[in-house]
Structure formats: C-alpha cells, structure tokens
Amino acid sequence: MMVKAFLIERSSWIMLFVSLQLLLLLISYLDASIALTSMTYVVFLSTLIMTVFFIIRYRIETAFYRKLRDRENDLELWSLPEANSPFEKVVEQTIALEIEKLQEAISKKQIAIEQEKDDLLSWIHEVKTPLTVMSLMIERLEDKEAKAELTYEWLRIHLLLDQQLHSKRISFIQSDVYIERVDLESTLFGEIKTLRSWCIRKGIGFEIDLEVEEVLSDAKWLAFIMRQLLTNAVKYSNSSDLSITSSISGNQTVLRIRDYGQGIDSQDLPRIFDKGFTSTTRHSDHAATGMGLYLARKVAEALHITLEVQSESGVGTTVTVIFPSANEFESTRGV
C-alpha cells in the first residue's frame, strides 16, 4: 500500500519524466542528424537511473510515514517518529500541536468528571442522613399498613442510592479490594435482613443450605453483588421461597440463588448484563434501571467471580456464582 501511495504522490513527476523521454525520442525521430539508436540508449540509461533514484527516495521518504502509520493510537508526543525533511517537520509539528490540544481537553474533561463524581458521592452521603432519620420515624409508626408502604418506598430509595454510590466507586475498585475469608452465611443474612420488609410484604421466604460457609473475596464488594442478585430475585417473585445453596465443584465454591418468579424471556437472557438493559417484554416495569446486574457483573469481574444465569419465562431463574480458587487471586491486592 505504501508503494502505491508513493507512486500516486509522485505521479506528476513520473509523467513529466516520461514526457521528456518521449520528447527526446520524437526529436531524434524527426531530426535525421540525431541517431535514434543513440537517443534510445540515452533514454534507457535515464530510465534506469530514474528507477534506482525512485527506489532510494522511496526508502528515505516513506520511513517517516511508515512509522507514523504503524505507531499506536495514543496521545504521547514521544511516540511520534523523528522528522528529517521540511515537509515531515511540518506534519510532525501539526500533529504535536493537535495532540497537545487533545491532552489539554482530556485533562479538563477528567477534572470535570472527577469533580462531578466527588459532588455526587458527597450528595449521596448527605442524603443518607435524612434517610436514616426517616427510617427511625417509620419504625415508630403504629399504622402497620402505612408503615409497610413507607418502608417499601424507603427501601427502594436506599437501594437506588446504594447503586449510584457503588457505580461511582467501581472505576477505582482495584485499589479498594481486600481479599480475605468472608463468612458467606452472615453476608447473605445481612442482605436478607435489609430486604426483610419487602419479602414479608410479598410473602417470600428463604431456604438456605450452605455446604460451604466461607469464601475468599472482598466482604464489602461481595455484599454488593449479593444485594443486586437478591434484590432482583425478590423483585420478580411473589409468594414463593428463594433457594440459596452452596457447594464445591472441582476446586471452586459454587453458590446458587434460585427463585420461582417471572423468569426471563429467552430473547432477553443474552443481554441481561448489558448496561441499562431492562426488558423487551415487560414495558410496564418503569422502576427498573437496568443497572443492578450490570454493576454486579463489573464487580464480579474485578473479584474473579463468574456469574451465570439460567432462566425460563414463567418458571423462575437460577443465578450461579462461581468463586475463584485461591491461586486465581495472584493479581488481586490483599491476598
């Protein structure tokens, strides 16, 4: 491709050279005093010299552009190839100037994003205080029906704020992970306790059978994953128990959370972990954000956890959580 580009770039020079050689042959043909054979020999030598000259110039003139083409698409000035000719220096200076402008724009954008993130995190923490007060006020209510309704709405706000808080923290999760032995039972019971009022309202119970009670993970982020999975299971279930079991498969711990609720349509199943995806069939579910499973998958990837989902519409859903073996945490801080 570079040869073709070089020839196209020099096409006017090539045409000029060919035209001059043809002109010499024409003059020799028309002027009997000039031997055509001698002129043909001159044209042949000129063409040979020009060909060698083009080959040499090709290697010299395309070196800069080959390096420019093959460089990685980054914004590092040091990666620009060294320019030798005046035109190459013009190209180098222009690209360097554009890179500097882009770097400055990116820097300003990053500062704005970081500021926005800090403001949002600060706002979330500030909102948690009145939410806590609201929870205490709800507990004092004597009207059980009103208490249940308010508790349900309070829980929805609490879970949405929790999602927002963790979505902003995910970008620096690698520096926020501490791997230790986590009690699976206490983690699950803690999240079930948070959802207790919602479960009571919907008539949902839990059947828990944990063959394995401890796993290697980060307690805080694992709790977040369980929160998203249990929230989804409770949300799409009614008057049925959720089954939670753990077992050993090979050298890995496997946790299964099964509900007997609405299930997931087969056409939606491949997309449930996509950001913002809710459903192609349940258009009436305006409360869904499509963020819970997406965030759970992002956190799971950072913890080397595999999430698998099997579901059948109208029958129920089983989420399988596969924990890594100990040697898989070599790249994770804090083992």
Buried (B, 14 or more C-beta within 10 A) or exposed (E): EEEEEBEEEBEEEEEEBEEEBEEBBEEBEEEEEEEEEEBBEBBEEBEEEBEEEBEEEBEEBBBBBEEBEEEEEEEEEEEBBEBEEEEBEEBBEEBEEEBEEEEEEEEEEEEEEEEEBEEBBEEBEEBBEEEEEBBEEBEEBEEEEEBBBBBBEBBBEBBBBBBBBBBBBBEEBEEBBEBEEBBBBEBBEBBBEBBEBBBEBBEBEBEBEBEBEBBBBBBBBBBBBBBBBBBBBBBBBEEBBBBBBBEEEEEBBBBBBBBBBBBBBEEBBEBBBEEEBBBEEBEEEEEBEBBBBBBBBBBBEBBBBBBEBBBEBEEBBBBBBBBBEEEBBEEBEEB
